[in-house]
Amino acid sequence: MKQTQINRYKVKQDIKTAENDIVVVEEPLQIDLCQDDFRETYSITMRTPGDDQYLTYGLLFSEGIIDEAKNIDSMTGSVVDEVVTANLIKVEVAPTYKLHLENKSRRLASYSGCGICGKTSLQALSLKNPRKPRNLHFNLSCYDIKKARQILAKQTLFSDTGGAHVAGIVYEVFKNDEFHFDFDSAHCFEDVGRHNALDKLIGYELTNNNLSHSAIVILSGRVGFELVQKVVMAGFSTIVALGAPSDLAIKTANQFSLTLIGFAKDEQYNIYTF
């Protein structure tokens, strides 16, 4: 369940009226890593339920725990009295893959507004061995930005609740002897947390396309370091965001030659790095 109804009072000119409201759901997801006799809770993150396996793949990849989808044999929810527990995922790591957890600092609770929980080191990102950037073959236009914004505007969880973030991807394709963006095949993921939405997107791309496509990543909110580092890890070369970037996000985009666009509107946008 991604959204639920609650009772509220709407106050206008000091007149209080009882109404039903639709709000986004936020629940914890516990991710346990298992390999042979080893088992450890890696993360407890607050998220909107749905696409939890994509979220787990994307998080573990972005944090450098796995390199490819095949590093994981399976993902299952825990079973209590023959009922699958929706808020726990048990990750069975391939026995031939060597886990390197000694230098990973996420092993703690994180929250829907927090992506890296204090990890802001550019040096640490360099050591994670990100994917090689897949650069676009042509520059974005105002028309492309407008089409991207229209894709985000169609997402139902945000339109119903006003409390969700969206991460979308638009592929660059070669057709009729030229490159263009295929807006019809765009994919989007929603979550109460910005970084969760992006992890779901990256997990989808990792498991379905092995992060092989050149594409633009579209983000509905502001851009902090943690979102840029996830995009860098996945090898995408361009971010289009509706909100503002932070200074560290801009520094990170510059260091890794990432095109970063913010305050994207239908007729104008800001280019911070290219």
C-alpha positions as CSV (number, residue, x, y, z in Angstrom):
1,M,0.0,0.0,0.0
2,K,1.6,3.3,-1.2
3,Q,-1.1,5.6,0.1
4,T,-3.8,5.7,2.7
5,Q,-6.8,7.8,3.9
6,I,-6.9,9.7,7.1
7,N,-9.3,12.2,8.7
8,R,-8.3,15.8,8.8
9,Y,-9.8,19.2,9.5
10,K,-9.5,21.9,6.9
11,V,-9.4,25.4,8.3
12,K,-10.4,28.4,6.1
13,Q,-11.2,31.8,7.6
14,D,-11.3,30.1,11.1
15,I,-14.0,27.7,10.0
16,K,-13.0,24.1,10.6
17,T,-14.4,21.4,8.3
18,A,-13.8,17.6,8.7
19,E,-12.6,15.9,5.5
20,N,-10.8,12.7,4.3
21,D,-7.2,13.2,3.1
22,I,-4.9,10.9,1.1
23,V,-1.4,10.7,2.4
24,V,1.7,8.8,1.3
25,V,2.7,5.7,3.3
26,E,6.1,5.6,5.1
27,E,7.3,2.3,6.7
28,P,10.7,0.8,7.6
29,L,12.4,-1.7,5.4
30,Q,15.0,-3.9,7.0
31,I,17.6,-5.3,4.6
32,D,19.5,-8.4,5.8
33,L,22.6,-9.7,4.0
34,C,23.1,-13.5,4.1
35,Q,26.0,-15.6,2.7
36,D,26.6,-19.2,3.8
37,D,26.6,-18.9,7.7
38,F,26.9,-15.1,7.7
39,R,23.8,-12.9,8.3
40,E,23.8,-9.3,9.2
41,T,21.2,-6.4,9.1
42,Y,22.8,-4.0,6.7
43,S,20.2,-1.2,6.7
44,I,16.8,-0.2,8.1
45,T,15.5,2.5,5.8
46,M,12.2,4.4,5.8
47,R,10.5,4.1,2.5
48,T,7.1,3.9,0.7
49,P,6.3,0.2,0.2
50,G,6.5,-1.0,-3.4
51,D,9.3,-2.0,-5.7
52,D,11.3,-3.1,-2.6
53,Q,13.5,-5.5,-4.5
54,Y,14.5,-2.7,-6.9
55,L,15.2,-0.4,-3.9
56,T,17.4,-3.1,-2.4
57,Y,19.3,-3.7,-5.6
58,G,19.8,0.0,-6.1
59,L,20.9,0.7,-2.6
60,L,23.4,-2.2,-2.4
61,F,24.8,-1.2,-5.8
62,S,25.0,2.5,-5.0
63,E,26.8,1.8,-1.7
64,G,29.3,-0.5,-3.5
65,I,28.2,-3.7,-1.8
66,I,27.4,-5.4,-5.1
67,D,28.8,-4.8,-8.6
68,E,26.2,-6.5,-10.6
69,A,22.7,-8.0,-10.2
70,K,24.2,-11.5,-10.5
71,N,26.1,-11.0,-7.2
72,I,22.7,-11.7,-5.5
73,D,21.2,-15.2,-5.7
74,S,17.8,-14.3,-4.4
75,M,15.7,-11.9,-2.3
76,T,12.9,-13.0,-0.1
77,G,10.7,-11.6,2.7
78,S,10.9,-13.2,6.1
79,V,8.2,-15.7,7.0
80,V,6.5,-15.6,10.4
81,D,3.7,-18.2,10.9
82,E,3.6,-18.8,7.1
83,V,3.0,-15.1,6.4
84,V,5.6,-13.1,4.5
85,T,6.7,-10.0,6.4
86,A,6.6,-7.1,3.9
87,N,9.0,-4.9,5.8
88,L,12.0,-7.2,5.7
89,I,14.1,-8.5,2.8
90,K,16.6,-11.2,3.1
91,V,19.3,-10.9,0.5
92,E,21.1,-14.2,-0.4
93,V,24.5,-13.1,-1.8
94,A,26.1,-15.5,-4.3
95,P,28.6,-17.8,-2.5
96,T,31.4,-17.0,-4.9
97,Y,31.1,-13.2,-4.4
98,K,33.4,-11.6,-1.8
99,L,31.5,-9.2,0.4
100,H,33.6,-6.2,1.5
101,L,31.7,-4.8,4.5
102,E,34.5,-3.6,6.7
103,N,34.7,-0.2,5.1
104,K,30.9,0.3,4.6
105,S,29.4,2.8,7.1
106,R,25.7,2.5,6.2
107,R,25.1,-0.3,8.6
108,L,22.6,1.7,10.6
109,A,19.1,3.2,10.4
110,S,18.5,5.8,7.8
111,Y,15.4,8.0,7.1
112,S,13.4,8.9,4.1
113,G,15.0,12.4,4.0
114,C,18.5,11.1,4.5
115,G,20.5,9.3,1.8
116,I,24.0,9.1,3.0
117,C,23.8,9.8,6.8
118,G,27.0,11.8,7.0
119,K,29.0,10.3,4.2
120,T,30.1,13.3,2.1
121,S,33.6,12.3,1.0
122,L,34.4,12.7,-2.7
123,Q,37.4,10.5,-2.1
124,A,35.2,7.7,-0.8
125,L,33.0,7.9,-4.0
126,S,36.1,7.6,-6.2
127,L,37.1,4.4,-4.3
128,K,33.8,2.8,-5.0
129,N,34.7,2.1,-8.6
130,P,31.7,3.7,-10.4
131,R,30.5,2.6,-13.8
132,K,32.0,4.2,-16.8
133,P,29.9,7.3,-17.8
134,R,27.6,6.7,-20.8
135,N,27.6,10.1,-22.4
136,L,24.8,11.5,-24.6
137,H,25.3,12.2,-28.3
138,F,23.6,15.5,-28.4
139,N,22.6,18.4,-26.1
140,L,19.2,18.8,-24.3
141,S,16.8,21.4,-25.6
142,C,13.9,23.3,-23.9
143,Y,11.6,20.9,-25.7
144,D,13.3,17.9,-24.1
145,I,13.1,19.5,-20.6
146,K,9.4,20.2,-21.1
147,K,8.7,16.6,-22.2
148,A,10.7,15.4,-19.1
149,R,8.6,17.6,-16.8
150,Q,5.4,16.2,-18.3
151,I,6.5,12.7,-17.5
152,L,7.0,13.6,-13.8
153,A,3.7,15.4,-13.7
154,K,1.8,12.2,-14.7
155,Q,2.9,10.2,-11.6
156,T,-0.1,9.3,-9.6
157,L,1.3,9.0,-6.0
158,F,2.5,12.6,-6.1
159,S,-0.6,13.9,-7.7
160,D,-2.8,12.1,-5.1
161,T,-0.8,13.0,-2.0
162,G,1.6,15.8,-2.8
163,G,4.1,14.0,-0.5
164,A,6.2,11.8,-2.9
165,H,9.3,12.2,-4.9
166,V,9.9,10.9,-8.4
167,A,13.0,9.6,-10.2
168,G,12.6,9.0,-13.9
169,I,14.7,7.8,-16.8
170,V,14.5,8.7,-20.5
171,Y,16.6,6.6,-22.9
172,E,18.6,7.9,-25.7
173,V,18.0,5.8,-28.8
174,F,19.4,5.7,-32.4
175,K,16.6,5.6,-35.0
176,N,16.3,6.8,-38.6
177,D,20.0,7.7,-38.7
178,E,19.9,10.0,-35.7
179,F,19.9,10.0,-31.9
180,H,16.9,11.2,-30.0
181,F,15.1,10.7,-26.6
182,D,12.5,8.0,-26.4
183,F,10.0,9.7,-24.1
184,D,7.4,7.0,-24.7
185,S,9.5,4.3,-23.0
186,A,10.4,6.4,-19.9
187,H,10.2,4.7,-16.5
188,C,9.5,6.4,-13.2
189,F,9.6,5.4,-9.6
190,E,8.0,7.2,-6.6
191,D,8.8,7.2,-2.9
192,V,8.5,9.4,0.1
193,G,12.3,9.6,0.0
194,R,14.3,11.2,-2.8
195,H,17.1,8.7,-2.6
196,N,14.7,5.8,-2.3
197,A,13.0,6.7,-5.6
198,L,16.4,6.9,-7.3
199,D,17.5,3.6,-5.8
200,K,14.4,2.0,-7.1
201,L,15.2,3.4,-10.6
202,I,18.8,2.2,-10.4
203,G,17.8,-1.2,-9.2
204,Y,15.4,-1.5,-12.1
205,E,18.0,-0.6,-14.6
206,L,20.6,-2.9,-13.0
207,T,18.4,-5.9,-13.0
208,N,16.7,-5.4,-16.4
209,N,19.4,-3.6,-18.5
210,N,22.7,-4.0,-16.5
211,L,22.9,-0.2,-16.6
212,S,23.8,-0.3,-20.3
213,H,21.6,2.6,-21.6
214,S,22.6,6.1,-22.2
215,A,19.9,8.2,-20.7
216,I,18.9,11.3,-18.7
217,V,17.8,10.9,-15.1
218,I,15.0,13.2,-14.0
219,L,14.5,14.1,-10.4
220,S,11.5,15.9,-8.9
221,G,13.2,17.7,-6.0
222,R,16.4,19.3,-4.9
223,V,19.7,17.6,-5.7
224,G,22.1,16.8,-2.8
225,F,25.4,14.9,-2.9
226,E,23.8,11.6,-2.2
227,L,21.7,11.7,-5.4
228,V,24.6,12.7,-7.6
229,Q,26.8,10.0,-6.1
230,K,24.1,7.4,-7.0
231,V,23.9,8.6,-10.6
232,V,27.7,8.6,-10.8
233,M,27.9,5.0,-9.5
234,A,25.3,3.9,-12.1
235,G,27.2,5.6,-15.0
236,F,24.5,8.0,-16.1
237,S,25.9,11.3,-17.4
238,T,23.0,13.8,-17.1
239,I,20.7,14.9,-14.3
240,V,17.6,17.1,-14.9
241,A,16.1,18.2,-11.6
242,L,13.1,20.4,-10.9
243,G,14.8,21.8,-7.7
244,A,18.1,23.3,-6.6
245,P,21.4,21.5,-6.3
246,S,23.7,21.8,-3.3
247,D,27.3,23.1,-3.5
248,L,28.6,19.6,-2.8
249,A,26.3,18.1,-5.5
250,I,27.8,20.6,-8.0
251,K,31.4,19.8,-6.9
252,T,30.7,16.1,-7.3
253,A,29.1,16.6,-10.7
254,N,32.2,18.6,-11.8
255,Q,34.6,16.0,-10.5
256,F,32.9,13.2,-12.4
257,S,32.1,15.2,-15.6
258,L,28.3,14.9,-15.0
259,T,25.9,17.3,-16.6
260,L,23.8,18.8,-13.9
261,I,20.6,20.8,-14.7
262,G,18.5,22.4,-12.0
263,F,15.4,24.6,-11.6
264,A,14.1,22.9,-14.8
265,K,11.0,24.7,-16.2
266,D,9.2,24.5,-19.5
267,E,11.0,27.4,-21.1
268,Q,14.2,27.7,-19.1
269,Y,16.6,25.9,-16.8
270,N,20.0,26.3,-15.1
271,I,23.1,24.4,-16.2
272,Y,25.5,24.0,-13.3
273,T,28.0,21.6,-14.9
274,F,28.5,20.2,-18.4
